[in-house]
Amino acid sequence: MEREVRATICEARQLMVSSVVAISQMIDEKDRYTSEHSHRVAEYARLIGAHMGFAGEELDSLYRSALLHDIGKIAVPDAILNKPSRLTDEEFDIMKQHTVWGRKILEGLEFLPQADCGASYHHERFDGKGYPAGLKGGQLPEMVWIISVADALDAMGSDRCYRGHCDRDYIIGEFRKLSGTQFEPAAVKAVVELLKSGEIAVQ
């Protein structure tokens, strides 16, 4: 009986992970400029989290939350999401709402605990000057700051419509410069160590 229960739990978890992956792929397909962005952010977050001591269900929860961090972009009009030029102030205000929409989509899903953390808060800043809530430091769980760093790492390390990708030394310099203001220092320390060791490689 116990073996059957364990098998059922394992199957349920696998189905949950498969569903999360499918949703993240749908998000990336909507935004042609960030193909596979969610997957890369999740992989970076998992490496950073493991380096910082995350393990087991805590690490799995971090990975799922990172996979779904941009789910709110489903509600952003394609004309804004895929605009090749600079957004107007009004368009940027709409884009910023993807954090609010992401929280509304994910909050309360008991089978995805903490999945809404990344979607809600990945644009918050350690100094409290981010959005949507202006939260800072210890007001948010460590997983949020890891996802924030992973998201920024992929943004800098990938080609975008408005610029090419940045090299490793530039990325390390930016993280060090923004440690304690935009980014949480422990997460910066982890990602810099992983970049310098080659465990995380950028183009």
MODELLER restraints for C-alpha pairs under 7 A, 6 or more apart:
rsr = mdl.restraints
at = mdl.atoms
rsr.add(forms.Gaussian(group=physical.xy_distance, feature=features.Distance(at['CA:20:A'], at['CA:64:A']), mean=6.81, stdev=0.5))
rsr.add(forms.Gaussian(group=physical.xy_distance, feature=features.Distance(at['CA:24:A'], at['CA:38:A']), mean=6.09, stdev=0.5))
rsr.add(forms.Gaussian(group=physical.xy_distance, feature=features.Distance(at['CA:24:A'], at['CA:67:A']), mean=5.81, stdev=0.5))
rsr.add(forms.Gaussian(group=physical.xy_distance, feature=features.Distance(at['CA:24:A'], at['CA:68:A']), mean=5.83, stdev=0.5))
rsr.add(forms.Gaussian(group=physical.xy_distance, feature=features.Distance(at['CA:25:A'], at['CA:36:A']), mean=6.99, stdev=0.5))
rsr.add(forms.Gaussian(group=physical.xy_distance, feature=features.Distance(at['CA:27:A'], at['CA:71:A']), mean=6.08, stdev=0.5))
rsr.add(forms.Gaussian(group=physical.xy_distance, feature=features.Distance(at['CA:27:A'], at['CA:73:A']), mean=6.97, stdev=0.5))
rsr.add(forms.Gaussian(group=physical.xy_distance, feature=features.Distance(at['CA:27:A'], at['CA:74:A']), mean=6.35, stdev=0.5))
rsr.add(forms.Gaussian(group=physical.xy_distance, feature=features.Distance(at['CA:28:A'], at['CA:34:A']), mean=6.19, stdev=0.5))
rsr.add(forms.Gaussian(group=physical.xy_distance, feature=features.Distance(at['CA:28:A'], at['CA:35:A']), mean=5.03, stdev=0.5))
rsr.add(forms.Gaussian(group=physical.xy_distance, feature=features.Distance(at['CA:28:A'], at['CA:36:A']), mean=5.66, stdev=0.5))
rsr.add(forms.Gaussian(group=physical.xy_distance, feature=features.Distance(at['CA:28:A'], at['CA:37:A']), mean=6.46, stdev=0.5))
rsr.add(forms.Gaussian(group=physical.xy_distance, feature=features.Distance(at['CA:28:A'], at['CA:38:A']), mean=6.73, stdev=0.5))
rsr.add(forms.Gaussian(group=physical.xy_distance, feature=features.Distance(at['CA:29:A'], at['CA:35:A']), mean=6.34, stdev=0.5))
rsr.add(forms.Gaussian(group=physical.xy_distance, feature=features.Distance(at['CA:31:A'], at['CA:81:A']), mean=6.33, stdev=0.5))
rsr.add(forms.Gaussian(group=physical.xy_distance, feature=features.Distance(at['CA:31:A'], at['CA:82:A']), mean=6.16, stdev=0.5))
rsr.add(forms.Gaussian(group=physical.xy_distance, feature=features.Distance(at['CA:32:A'], at['CA:82:A']), mean=6.75, stdev=0.5))
rsr.add(forms.Gaussian(group=physical.xy_distance, feature=features.Distance(at['CA:33:A'], at['CA:82:A']), mean=6.85, stdev=0.5))
rsr.add(forms.Gaussian(group=physical.xy_distance, feature=features.Distance(at['CA:33:A'], at['CA:160:A']), mean=6.24, stdev=0.5))
rsr.add(forms.Gaussian(group=physical.xy_distance, feature=features.Distance(at['CA:33:A'], at['CA:161:A']), mean=6.51, stdev=0.5))
rsr.add(forms.Gaussian(group=physical.xy_distance, feature=features.Distance(at['CA:38:A'], at['CA:66:A']), mean=6.99, stdev=0.5))
rsr.add(forms.Gaussian(group=physical.xy_distance, feature=features.Distance(at['CA:38:A'], at['CA:67:A']), mean=5.09, stdev=0.5))
rsr.add(forms.Gaussian(group=physical.xy_distance, feature=features.Distance(at['CA:38:A'], at['CA:68:A']), mean=6.96, stdev=0.5))
rsr.add(forms.Gaussian(group=physical.xy_distance, feature=features.Distance(at['CA:39:A'], at['CA:67:A']), mean=5.91, stdev=0.5))
rsr.add(forms.Gaussian(group=physical.xy_distance, feature=features.Distance(at['CA:40:A'], at['CA:154:A']), mean=6.93, stdev=0.5))
rsr.add(forms.Gaussian(group=physical.xy_distance, feature=features.Distance(at['CA:41:A'], at['CA:66:A']), mean=6.27, stdev=0.5))
rsr.add(forms.Gaussian(group=physical.xy_distance, feature=features.Distance(at['CA:41:A'], at['CA:67:A']), mean=6.94, stdev=0.5))
rsr.add(forms.Gaussian(group=physical.xy_distance, feature=features.Distance(at['CA:41:A'], at['CA:150:A']), mean=5.25, stdev=0.5))
rsr.add(forms.Gaussian(group=physical.xy_distance, feature=features.Distance(at['CA:41:A'], at['CA:151:A']), mean=5.46, stdev=0.5))
rsr.add(forms.Gaussian(group=physical.xy_distance, feature=features.Distance(at['CA:41:A'], at['CA:154:A']), mean=6.35, stdev=0.5))
rsr.add(forms.Gaussian(group=physical.xy_distance, feature=features.Distance(at['CA:42:A'], at['CA:63:A']), mean=5.17, stdev=0.5))
rsr.add(forms.Gaussian(group=physical.xy_distance, feature=features.Distance(at['CA:42:A'], at['CA:66:A']), mean=4.69, stdev=0.5))
rsr.add(forms.Gaussian(group=physical.xy_distance, feature=features.Distance(at['CA:42:A'], at['CA:67:A']), mean=5.04, stdev=0.5))
rsr.add(forms.Gaussian(group=physical.xy_distance, feature=features.Distance(at['CA:44:A'], at['CA:150:A']), mean=5.46, stdev=0.5))
rsr.add(forms.Gaussian(group=physical.xy_distance, feature=features.Distance(at['CA:45:A'], at['CA:63:A']), mean=6.47, stdev=0.5))
rsr.add(forms.Gaussian(group=physical.xy_distance, feature=features.Distance(at['CA:45:A'], at['CA:66:A']), mean=6.77, stdev=0.5))
rsr.add(forms.Gaussian(group=physical.xy_distance, feature=features.Distance(at['CA:45:A'], at['CA:146:A']), mean=5.99, stdev=0.5))
rsr.add(forms.Gaussian(group=physical.xy_distance, feature=features.Distance(at['CA:45:A'], at['CA:147:A']), mean=5.69, stdev=0.5))
rsr.add(forms.Gaussian(group=physical.xy_distance, feature=features.Distance(at['CA:45:A'], at['CA:150:A']), mean=5.43, stdev=0.5))
rsr.add(forms.Gaussian(group=physical.xy_distance, feature=features.Distance(at['CA:46:A'], at['CA:59:A']), mean=6.54, stdev=0.5))
rsr.add(forms.Gaussian(group=physical.xy_distance, feature=features.Distance(at['CA:46:A'], at['CA:62:A']), mean=6.88, stdev=0.5))
rsr.add(forms.Gaussian(group=physical.xy_distance, feature=features.Distance(at['CA:46:A'], at['CA:63:A']), mean=5.67, stdev=0.5))
rsr.add(forms.Gaussian(group=physical.xy_distance, feature=features.Distance(at['CA:48:A'], at['CA:146:A']), mean=6.85, stdev=0.5))
rsr.add(forms.Gaussian(group=physical.xy_distance, feature=features.Distance(at['CA:48:A'], at['CA:190:A']), mean=6.04, stdev=0.5))
rsr.add(forms.Gaussian(group=physical.xy_distance, feature=features.Distance(at['CA:48:A'], at['CA:191:A']), mean=6.04, stdev=0.5))
rsr.add(forms.Gaussian(group=physical.xy_distance, feature=features.Distance(at['CA:49:A'], at['CA:59:A']), mean=6.61, stdev=0.5))
rsr.add(forms.Gaussian(group=physical.xy_distance, feature=features.Distance(at['CA:49:A'], at['CA:146:A']), mean=6.83, stdev=0.5))
rsr.add(forms.Gaussian(group=physical.xy_distance, feature=features.Distance(at['CA:51:A'], at['CA:190:A']), mean=6.45, stdev=0.5))
rsr.add(forms.Gaussian(group=physical.xy_distance, feature=features.Distance(at['CA:52:A'], at['CA:190:A']), mean=6.67, stdev=0.5))
rsr.add(forms.Gaussian(group=physical.xy_distance, feature=features.Distance(at['CA:61:A'], at['CA:113:A']), mean=6.98, stdev=0.5))
rsr.add(forms.Gaussian(group=physical.xy_distance, feature=features.Distance(at['CA:61:A'], at['CA:114:A']), mean=6.83, stdev=0.5))
rsr.add(forms.Gaussian(group=physical.xy_distance, feature=features.Distance(at['CA:62:A'], at['CA:143:A']), mean=6.04, stdev=0.5))
rsr.add(forms.Gaussian(group=physical.xy_distance, feature=features.Distance(at['CA:64:A'], at['CA:115:A']), mean=6.28, stdev=0.5))
rsr.add(forms.Gaussian(group=physical.xy_distance, feature=features.Distance(at['CA:65:A'], at['CA:114:A']), mean=6.75, stdev=0.5))
rsr.add(forms.Gaussian(group=physical.xy_distance, feature=features.Distance(at['CA:65:A'], at['CA:115:A']), mean=4.24, stdev=0.5))
rsr.add(forms.Gaussian(group=physical.xy_distance, feature=features.Distance(at['CA:65:A'], at['CA:116:A']), mean=6.51, stdev=0.5))
rsr.add(forms.Gaussian(group=physical.xy_distance, feature=features.Distance(at['CA:65:A'], at['CA:117:A']), mean=6.54, stdev=0.5))
rsr.add(forms.Gaussian(group=physical.xy_distance, feature=features.Distance(at['CA:65:A'], at['CA:118:A']), mean=5.28, stdev=0.5))
rsr.add(forms.Gaussian(group=physical.xy_distance, feature=features.Distance(at['CA:66:A'], at['CA:118:A']), mean=5.79, stdev=0.5))
rsr.add(forms.Gaussian(group=physical.xy_distance, feature=features.Distance(at['CA:66:A'], at['CA:147:A']), mean=5.88, stdev=0.5))
rsr.add(forms.Gaussian(group=physical.xy_distance, feature=features.Distance(at['CA:68:A'], at['CA:119:A']), mean=6.37, stdev=0.5))
rsr.add(forms.Gaussian(group=physical.xy_distance, feature=features.Distance(at['CA:69:A'], at['CA:118:A']), mean=4.65, stdev=0.5))
rsr.add(forms.Gaussian(group=physical.xy_distance, feature=features.Distance(at['CA:69:A'], at['CA:119:A']), mean=3.84, stdev=0.5))
rsr.add(forms.Gaussian(group=physical.xy_distance, feature=features.Distance(at['CA:70:A'], at['CA:102:A']), mean=6.93, stdev=0.5))
rsr.add(forms.Gaussian(group=physical.xy_distance, feature=features.Distance(at['CA:70:A'], at['CA:119:A']), mean=5.78, stdev=0.5))
rsr.add(forms.Gaussian(group=physical.xy_distance, feature=features.Distance(at['CA:71:A'], at['CA:102:A']), mean=5.36, stdev=0.5))
rsr.add(forms.Gaussian(group=physical.xy_distance, feature=features.Distance(at['CA:71:A'], at['CA:119:A']), mean=6.69, stdev=0.5))
rsr.add(forms.Gaussian(group=physical.xy_distance, feature=features.Distance(at['CA:72:A'], at['CA:98:A']), mean=4.20, stdev=0.5))
rsr.add(forms.Gaussian(group=physical.xy_distance, feature=features.Distance(at['CA:72:A'], at['CA:99:A']), mean=5.93, stdev=0.5))
rsr.add(forms.Gaussian(group=physical.xy_distance, feature=features.Distance(at['CA:72:A'], at['CA:101:A']), mean=4.75, stdev=0.5))
rsr.add(forms.Gaussian(group=physical.xy_distance, feature=features.Distance(at['CA:72:A'], at['CA:102:A']), mean=3.78, stdev=0.5))
rsr.add(forms.Gaussian(group=physical.xy_distance, feature=features.Distance(at['CA:73:A'], at['CA:98:A']), mean=5.15, stdev=0.5))
rsr.add(forms.Gaussian(group=physical.xy_distance, feature=features.Distance(at['CA:76:A'], at['CA:95:A']), mean=6.39, stdev=0.5))
rsr.add(forms.Gaussian(group=physical.xy_distance, feature=features.Distance(at['CA:76:A'], at['CA:98:A']), mean=6.79, stdev=0.5))
rsr.add(forms.Gaussian(group=physical.xy_distance, feature=features.Distance(at['CA:80:A'], at['CA:91:A']), mean=6.49, stdev=0.5))
rsr.add(forms.Gaussian(group=physical.xy_distance, feature=features.Distance(at['CA:84:A'], at['CA:161:A']), mean=5.92, stdev=0.5))
rsr.add(forms.Gaussian(group=physical.xy_distance, feature=features.Distance(at['CA:99:A'], at['CA:119:A']), mean=5.51, stdev=0.5))
rsr.add(forms.Gaussian(group=physical.xy_distance, feature=features.Distance(at['CA:99:A'], at['CA:120:A']), mean=4.71, stdev=0.5))
rsr.add(forms.Gaussian(group=physical.xy_distance, feature=features.Distance(at['CA:99:A'], at['CA:121:A']), mean=6.77, stdev=0.5))
rsr.add(forms.Gaussian(group=physical.xy_distance, feature=features.Distance(at['CA:99:A'], at['CA:132:A']), mean=6.91, stdev=0.5))
rsr.add(forms.Gaussian(group=physical.xy_distance, feature=features.Distance(at['CA:100:A'], at['CA:120:A']), mean=6.06, stdev=0.5))
rsr.add(forms.Gaussian(group=physical.xy_distance, feature=features.Distance(at['CA:102:A'], at['CA:116:A']), mean=6.91, stdev=0.5))
rsr.add(forms.Gaussian(group=physical.xy_distance, feature=features.Distance(at['CA:102:A'], at['CA:119:A']), mean=5.10, stdev=0.5))
rsr.add(forms.Gaussian(group=physical.xy_distance, feature=features.Distance(at['CA:102:A'], at['CA:120:A']), mean=6.13, stdev=0.5))
rsr.add(forms.Gaussian(group=physical.xy_distance, feature=features.Distance(at['CA:103:A'], at['CA:116:A']), mean=5.22, stdev=0.5))
rsr.add(forms.Gaussian(group=physical.xy_distance, feature=features.Distance(at['CA:103:A'], at['CA:119:A']), mean=5.92, stdev=0.5))
rsr.add(forms.Gaussian(group=physical.xy_distance, feature=features.Distance(at['CA:103:A'], at['CA:120:A']), mean=5.04, stdev=0.5))
rsr.add(forms.Gaussian(group=physical.xy_distance, feature=features.Distance(at['CA:106:A'], at['CA:115:A']), mean=6.45, stdev=0.5))
rsr.add(forms.Gaussian(group=physical.xy_distance, feature=features.Distance(at['CA:106:A'], at['CA:116:A']), mean=5.11, stdev=0.5))
rsr.add(forms.Gaussian(group=physical.xy_distance, feature=features.Distance(at['CA:107:A'], at['CA:116:A']), mean=5.53, stdev=0.5))
rsr.add(forms.Gaussian(group=physical.xy_distance, feature=features.Distance(at['CA:117:A'], at['CA:144:A']), mean=6.34, stdev=0.5))
rsr.add(forms.Gaussian(group=physical.xy_distance, feature=features.Distance(at['CA:118:A'], at['CA:144:A']), mean=5.66, stdev=0.5))
rsr.add(forms.Gaussian(group=physical.xy_distance, feature=features.Distance(at['CA:118:A'], at['CA:147:A']), mean=6.37, stdev=0.5))
rsr.add(forms.Gaussian(group=physical.xy_distance, feature=features.Distance(at['CA:121:A'], at['CA:144:A']), mean=6.49, stdev=0.5))
rsr.add(forms.Gaussian(group=physical.xy_distance, feature=features.Distance(at['CA:122:A'], at['CA:144:A']), mean=6.07, stdev=0.5))
rsr.add(forms.Gaussian(group=physical.xy_distance, feature=features.Distance(at['CA:122:A'], at['CA:147:A']), mean=6.28, stdev=0.5))
rsr.add(forms.Gaussian(group=physical.xy_distance, feature=features.Distance(at['CA:122:A'], at['CA:148:A']), mean=4.82, stdev=0.5))
rsr.add(forms.Gaussian(group=physical.xy_distance, feature=features.Distance(at['CA:123:A'], at['CA:130:A']), mean=5.80, stdev=0.5))
rsr.add(forms.Gaussian(group=physical.xy_distance, feature=features.Distance(at['CA:123:A'], at['CA:131:A']), mean=5.64, stdev=0.5))
rsr.add(forms.Gaussian(group=physical.xy_distance, feature=features.Distance(at['CA:123:A'], at['CA:148:A']), mean=6.67, stdev=0.5))
rsr.add(forms.Gaussian(group=physical.xy_distance, feature=features.Distance(at['CA:124:A'], at['CA:130:A']), mean=4.02, stdev=0.5))
rsr.add(forms.Gaussian(group=physical.xy_distance, feature=features.Distance(at['CA:124:A'], at['CA:131:A']), mean=5.00, stdev=0.5))
rsr.add(forms.Gaussian(group=physical.xy_distance, feature=features.Distance(at['CA:124:A'], at['CA:132:A']), mean=6.90, stdev=0.5))
rsr.add(forms.Gaussian(group=physical.xy_distance, feature=features.Distance(at['CA:124:A'], at['CA:134:A']), mean=6.29, stdev=0.5))
rsr.add(forms.Gaussian(group=physical.xy_distance, feature=features.Distance(at['CA:124:A'], at['CA:135:A']), mean=6.34, stdev=0.5))
rsr.add(forms.Gaussian(group=physical.xy_distance, feature=features.Distance(at['CA:125:A'], at['CA:136:A']), mean=6.09, stdev=0.5))
rsr.add(forms.Gaussian(group=physical.xy_distance, feature=features.Distance(at['CA:125:A'], at['CA:181:A']), mean=6.76, stdev=0.5))
rsr.add(forms.Gaussian(group=physical.xy_distance, feature=features.Distance(at['CA:125:A'], at['CA:182:A']), mean=4.54, stdev=0.5))
rsr.add(forms.Gaussian(group=physical.xy_distance, feature=features.Distance(at['CA:125:A'], at['CA:183:A']), mean=6.20, stdev=0.5))
rsr.add(forms.Gaussian(group=physical.xy_distance, feature=features.Distance(at['CA:126:A'], at['CA:136:A']), mean=4.70, stdev=0.5))
rsr.add(forms.Gaussian(group=physical.xy_distance, feature=features.Distance(at['CA:126:A'], at['CA:137:A']), mean=4.98, stdev=0.5))
rsr.add(forms.Gaussian(group=physical.xy_distance, feature=features.Distance(at['CA:126:A'], at['CA:180:A']), mean=6.28, stdev=0.5))
rsr.add(forms.Gaussian(group=physical.xy_distance, feature=features.Distance(at['CA:126:A'], at['CA:181:A']), mean=5.45, stdev=0.5))
rsr.add(forms.Gaussian(group=physical.xy_distance, feature=features.Distance(at['CA:126:A'], at['CA:182:A']), mean=5.13, stdev=0.5))
rsr.add(forms.Gaussian(group=physical.xy_distance, feature=features.Distance(at['CA:126:A'], at['CA:183:A']), mean=5.31, stdev=0.5))
rsr.add(forms.Gaussian(group=physical.xy_distance, feature=features.Distance(at['CA:126:A'], at['CA:184:A']), mean=5.56, stdev=0.5))
rsr.add(forms.Gaussian(group=physical.xy_distance, feature=features.Distance(at['CA:127:A'], at['CA:136:A']), mean=5.38, stdev=0.5))
rsr.add(forms.Gaussian(group=physical.xy_distance, feature=features.Distance(at['CA:127:A'], at['CA:137:A']), mean=6.72, stdev=0.5))
rsr.add(forms.Gaussian(group=physical.xy_distance, feature=features.Distance(at['CA:127:A'], at['CA:180:A']), mean=6.92, stdev=0.5))
rsr.add(forms.Gaussian(group=physical.xy_distance, feature=features.Distance(at['CA:127:A'], at['CA:181:A']), mean=4.88, stdev=0.5))
rsr.add(forms.Gaussian(group=physical.xy_distance, feature=features.Distance(at['CA:127:A'], at['CA:182:A']), mean=6.25, stdev=0.5))
rsr.add(forms.Gaussian(group=physical.xy_distance, feature=features.Distance(at['CA:128:A'], at['CA:134:A']), mean=4.78, stdev=0.5))
rsr.add(forms.Gaussian(group=physical.xy_distance, feature=features.Distance(at['CA:128:A'], at['CA:135:A']), mean=4.88, stdev=0.5))
rsr.add(forms.Gaussian(group=physical.xy_distance, feature=features.Distance(at['CA:128:A'], at['CA:136:A']), mean=4.17, stdev=0.5))
rsr.add(forms.Gaussian(group=physical.xy_distance, feature=features.Distance(at['CA:145:A'], at['CA:183:A']), mean=6.81, stdev=0.5))
rsr.add(forms.Gaussian(group=physical.xy_distance, feature=features.Distance(at['CA:145:A'], at['CA:184:A']), mean=5.96, stdev=0.5))
rsr.add(forms.Gaussian(group=physical.xy_distance, feature=features.Distance(at['CA:145:A'], at['CA:187:A']), mean=6.61, stdev=0.5))
rsr.add(forms.Gaussian(group=physical.xy_distance, feature=features.Distance(at['CA:146:A'], at['CA:187:A']), mean=5.66, stdev=0.5))
rsr.add(forms.Gaussian(group=physical.xy_distance, feature=features.Distance(at['CA:149:A'], at['CA:183:A']), mean=6.71, stdev=0.5))
rsr.add(forms.Gaussian(group=physical.xy_distance, feature=features.Distance(at['CA:149:A'], at['CA:187:A']), mean=6.81, stdev=0.5))
rsr.add(forms.Gaussian(group=physical.xy_distance, feature=features.Distance(at['CA:156:A'], at['CA:165:A']), mean=5.92, stdev=0.5))
rsr.add(forms.Gaussian(group=physical.xy_distance, feature=features.Distance(at['CA:156:A'], at['CA:166:A']), mean=5.47, stdev=0.5))
rsr.add(forms.Gaussian(group=physical.xy_distance, feature=features.Distance(at['CA:156:A'], at['CA:171:A']), mean=6.68, stdev=0.5))
rsr.add(forms.Gaussian(group=physical.xy_distance, feature=features.Distance(at['CA:157:A'], at['CA:165:A']), mean=4.94, stdev=0.5))
rsr.add(forms.Gaussian(group=physical.xy_distance, feature=features.Distance(at['CA:157:A'], at['CA:166:A']), mean=5.32, stdev=0.5))
rsr.add(forms.Gaussian(group=physical.xy_distance, feature=features.Distance(at['CA:157:A'], at['CA:167:A']), mean=6.88, stdev=0.5))
rsr.add(forms.Gaussian(group=physical.xy_distance, feature=features.Distance(at['CA:157:A'], at['CA:202:A']), mean=5.73, stdev=0.5))
rsr.add(forms.Gaussian(group=physical.xy_distance, feature=features.Distance(at['CA:157:A'], at['CA:203:A']), mean=6.59, stdev=0.5))
rsr.add(forms.Gaussian(group=physical.xy_distance, feature=features.Distance(at['CA:158:A'], at['CA:165:A']), mean=4.62, stdev=0.5))
rsr.add(forms.Gaussian(group=physical.xy_distance, feature=features.Distance(at['CA:159:A'], at['CA:165:A']), mean=4.46, stdev=0.5))
rsr.add(forms.Gaussian(group=physical.xy_distance, feature=features.Distance(at['CA:167:A'], at['CA:203:A']), mean=6.90, stdev=0.5))
rsr.add(forms.Gaussian(group=physical.xy_distance, feature=features.Distance(at['CA:168:A'], at['CA:202:A']), mean=6.38, stdev=0.5))
rsr.add(forms.Gaussian(group=physical.xy_distance, feature=features.Distance(at['CA:172:A'], at['CA:192:A']), mean=5.91, stdev=0.5))
rsr.add(forms.Gaussian(group=physical.xy_distance, feature=features.Distance(at['CA:175:A'], at['CA:188:A']), mean=6.13, stdev=0.5))
rsr.add(forms.Gaussian(group=physical.xy_distance, feature=features.Distance(at['CA:179:A'], at['CA:185:A']), mean=5.13, stdev=0.5))
rsr.add(forms.Gaussian(group=physical.xy_distance, feature=features.Distance(at['CA:179:A'], at['CA:188:A']), mean=6.31, stdev=0.5))
rsr.add(forms.Gaussian(group=physical.xy_distance, feature=features.Distance(at['CA:194:A'], at['CA:200:A']), mean=5.40, stdev=0.5))
rsr.add(forms.Gaussian(group=physical.xy_distance, feature=features.Distance(at['CA:195:A'], at['CA:201:A']), mean=6.31, stdev=0.5))
